[in-house]
Amino acid sequence: MAEVALKKVVKRYGDTEVVHGIDLDIAHNEFVVLVGPSGCGKSTTLRMIAGLEEISDGDIVIGDTVVNTLPPRRRNISMVFQNYALYPHMSVRENLGFSLKIAKRPEAEIARAVEDAAAILGLDALLERTPAELSGGQRQRVAMGRAIVRHPDVFLFDEPLSNLDAKLRTQMRVEIKKLHAKVQTTIVYVTHDQIEAMTLADRIVIMKDGHIVQVGTPLDVFERPVDTFVAGFIGSPPMNLIDGTIRDDTVVFGDGRSLPVPPDFAGRLENGHRVVFGFRADVLMPKGHALAESGTVHDIDLTIDLAEPLGSESMLFSSLAGKEIQARMHNPRAVRSGEVLTCELHLDKCHLFDAETTRSLRGDG
């Protein structure tokens, strides 16, 4: 079993603390993605799990072993890097088997492990090529195969797809998800790309400024963000967020316009409470171009600044109370700049956050 536990883990560089006493439990065979903006501490955390960075305080446990002082080679982990780190003068076969060769494993065992990894990743026809003869996606598959042959307890991925173009990233996300299903082991994956996080993870760990802000399934963090940072970071496009003030079960915005308080919050907030009203583009849709959903709907007239066609849908850009917002249009038609559309806002799926603390006011968020 390959559980991973971080217990009050701290990282300091001199007097500067960059990871602030984080706690995280990762189950055996779980796919956990650490995500957040640049400088949030996610790669540093991964490197501490790997043993490439010393921890300043706390404990890291892999299986039943506290690994704080163990070197990387004794932690039974394999790491896949952003830059592939392949040996250019070696064939794919030699790259795949190199770590086992260094460990002085028998030739028959190395050959069998290489063939197995190649079969899993579809590299059978590429074994005699050098890295220079491979595409970016093929090189990344070789890097993953080199990790597989060691049968590690934990796979660590550090921004593995960031050097690939958009189409290849999509393909490689599928490859990595298939890999996890086949090898049945724990994966800890770091990315700044929230779409990667949403599509790959069993659970997402959202980090900011060296702290863990929220941990949950992709659906949890999308539908129930704990604060405005998560609401604005997770989801494409990000959640629309508008400052307002509670007045008699309405949210009054700076320009005098108002919206009803979402049903989950009705009767709970005092007049004068400063809030942030949040809603996603998916719950603001033009009449006649909305998904049929039950619940409380409020109509809003919006002047459309720009329509962005995306095939089966369009993104509509407008403004509300001086803030740019986005709405989604299903079964789209051409929309002119300046056209006024009546849109349905599904209040049941809207959010309120405290303007001062930025935390969700839902009560369980």
N, C-alpha and C positions, 0 to 999 in steps of 0.2 A: 504494500500500500504506500502511496506517495502523497500524503497530505503535506501541505506547506502552511506554516503558521508564522506570522510576524507579530511579535509581542513587544509593544512600546518601542519600536525601532526608531532610532534617531541617527541622523548623519550630520556631522559638522565638518566644515572646512575651516580650521582655525577657530575664530570666535563666531563664525557665521553658521547658523543652523539652517539646513536646507530641507531636511525631512524631520517632522516634529512629532515623534512618539506615536507612530501609526500602528494600529492593530488590524490584522486581517487573517482570516482562516480560509484556506483553499482546500476543497475536498479532493480526494483521489479521483482522477479522471475528469476533473472539472476543467472547463476552458474559461479562464478569467482574463479579461482585458483591462489593463491600466490605461486610462485615457485622460487627456487634459492638455492645456496649452503648453507651449514651450516654456521650460523653466519651472514646471510644477512639481518635479521630483520623481516622475514616473520611471525614467531611464535609470536614475540613480538607485531607485528601489529595486529594479530588476538586477542591476549590477551587484547590489548587496546580496540578493538571493544567490547569484552566481558565484560570489566570492571574489569578484573583480574589484569591488570596493569594500573596505573594512567598515563595519558598523561602529558608530560612536557609543551607542547605548542600546539596551534591549536584547532580544534574542530572536534568531531565525531558526526554525525547526523544520527539518525535512524528514518525513516519516517519524521515527521516534528519536532522532538524533539532533541535538543542538549543534549547528554547523558554524557557529560564529568564528571559530578559529581554524576551521578546515580549509585547505586550499581548494580551488575549483575542481581539480582532478579527482578529489576524494568525496565530492558531493553527489556524484552520479547524476549530473545534469548535462544537458546538451543545449548549446546556445546557437541561434541562427541570427546573423547580423544583417544590417542594412546593406553592407557592401559585399556580401557573399563570402569574401575571404577565402577564395579558392586558390590552389597552387597552380599558376599558369603553365608550368612546364609538365604537369602531370595530366594524364588522361582522366576522364570521368571515373573510370574504374579505380584508378590509383587514388584519386581524391576521396572517393567513397570509403576505401579501405584503409586510408592512411593512419587514422587514429588506432585502429586495431593492430596494424603493423607495428606501430610504436609501442603498443602494449604487449608485443611479442605473442600475439595469438597465433594458433596454427593456421597454415595457409588454407586448409580446407574450410576452416571456420570462417576465415575472412571472405573467401570466395562465396560461400553460402550466404553470409550476411549481406554482401554487396548485391548478389542476385536478388535476394528478397527485397531489399530497399529499392532496387531498380524496378522491380515488378510493381511495387506499391505506387511508385511515382511515374511510371511510364517512361523510364529512362533506358529500357533494354537496348534500343537501337542506337543509343548515344554513348555507350560505354567506352568506345575507343577514341572518341573525340576529345580535343582539349577545350578548356573554357573559352578560348578565342573563337572557336567554331560554333558557339552556342548563343542563342538569344538570351535576353535578360531573364525571361521567365524560365528558360531551361537551366540557367545558372542558379537561379533561386531554388529550383527543384533539386539540383545537385547539393546545394548547401543544406537543404532539409534532409536529403538522403544521407549525407555525412553524419547528421545528428541521429538519424534513425538506427544506423548500424550498431550504435553503442548500447541500444536498449536502455535508455536512461529512465530514471524515476520521474524526471520533470524535464519538459521542453521549455526553453525560454526563447522568445522571439522579440528582438529589438528593432522596431520599425522595418520589418523585412520587405515591405512592398513600396517603400517611398521612392525608390529609384525607377519604378516601372511606370509606363504610361497608363492612362485610365482604363483602357480595354484589358491590358495585361493584369492590372490590379484586380479587376473584377474576376478574371479567370483564376488568378492565384488565390483569391479568397475561397473560391469553390475547392481548389486543390487542398488548401489547408484544412478546410472543414472535413473533406473526405479523409485526409490524413488522420485527423483526430478520431474519426469513427473507426479507422482500421487499427491504429496502434494502441488505442485504449489506455492512454496515460494522461497525466496532468500537464496542462499547457498554461503558461503565464505569458501574456502577449502585450507588448507596449506599442501604442500608436497615438498620434495626435489627431487622427482622422476618425471622427465620431461615426461615420458611415461604416467603416471597417469594424469599429467596436460593436455597433448595433447588429451587424450581420453575422459576426463570428462568435460572440460571447454567449456563454451560459449565464455569466454574471459580469456586469461592468463595474469597475472601480473608478470613480471620477475623482481626480485629484486637482488641487489648486494650492499654489504657494506652499507646497510641502505637507499639506493636510489631505486626508481622505474626506471628501465632502458628502458622497453618497455611494452606497453599494446596493446593487439590485439587478434583477433581470432587465434586459433591454426594454421590455414593456413597462416595467415598474418605473424606471428612470425617465422614460418618455412621457408616461401618463401622470406620474405623481412626483414631479421634481421637488426636492426639499427646499430649494431656494431659487432666486432669480438667475444665479450663475448657471446652475444645471439647466434651467429652463431655456436660457439663451445659448447654451453650448450644445446640448443634445437636440437632435432633430434637424432636418434640412427641408425647408428653411427653419431658422430658429423661431422660438415662440415670440409672438408679438407682445410687447410689454409697454404699458401706458400708466403713468402716474395719475393718481386720483385721490379723492377724499370721500369717505362714507357720509351719506346724508339720507336718512330715512329709507334704508334698504336700496339705495342707488349708489353708484360710484360716479361722482361728478368730476369731470376732467377740467383742466386749466382753461379751456376755451368755452366752458359752460355747457358743453354737451354731456350727456350722462347715459349710463347703461344700468340695467337692473343688476343687483347683486346676484351672483350665481346661486341656484337653489341650495347647494351645500353650505352656503355661508349666511343664508337669510336669517335675520333676527339675532345674529351672534356678535355683531360688531357695533360699537358705539359711534354716534355721530362725531365727526371730526377726525376719526381714525384715518391716518394717511396710509394708502395702500398702493400696490402695483397690480393692475388688472392684466391678466395674461391669457392669451388664447392662441392656438395654433392655426395656421392657414387652412388646415383640414376641416375646421369647424366654422369657418366663415366662407360661404359659397353663394354665388349669385342665384336668385330664384330661377328655377327651370334648368339649372346646371349644378344642382346639389345632389348628394347622395341621400336617399330616403332614410331618415332616421327619426325615431320617436324622441320625445323629450321637449324641453322648454326652448322655444325659438323666439328670438327677437330680431326684427327687421331693422337694417341700417342702410341708408342711402350713401353710397360712396362714389366719389369722382375718381375715375380711373386715370392714373398718370401714365401707366405703361402696362401692356400685356405681353407676356413672354410665352409663346407657344411651345409646348413640349410634346406634341403629338396628340395623345388621347386626353390631355388636359392642358390647361394654361395656368401660369401664375400671374396674378393681377397685383399690381403695385398701386397703392393709394396712400392716404394719410388720414389719421384720426387724432384729434386733439394735438396737432402739430407733430405727431410721430409717424414715420413711415411704417406702413403695415403691409402684409401680404395676405391675399386670399387665394383659394384654389378654385378653378373652374373646370368642371367635368363636362365631357361632350362639348368641347369649346366651339365658339364661333369667333369671327373677327370682332375685336373690340377697339374702338377708336380712342385715342388720347383725349381726355376731357369728357368722355361719355359717363353718364351717371347710371349706376346699376344698383338695384335694391338687392341686398345680400342678407342671407339668413345666418345669424349667429346662434350656434347651439350652446346655450348658457350652461347646460349640465356639464359640459366639458371645458368650461372656463376655470380660471384659477385666480386666487387672491394671495398676494404676498405682503408682508409687513414692509412698509417703505423704509423703516429705519434699520431693522435687522436683516432684511431681504429674505427671511424665512417664510415658508408656506404657512398660511393661516388655516389650512385644512384641519389641523389638529392631530393628524396621524402622519403628516408629511415630514 
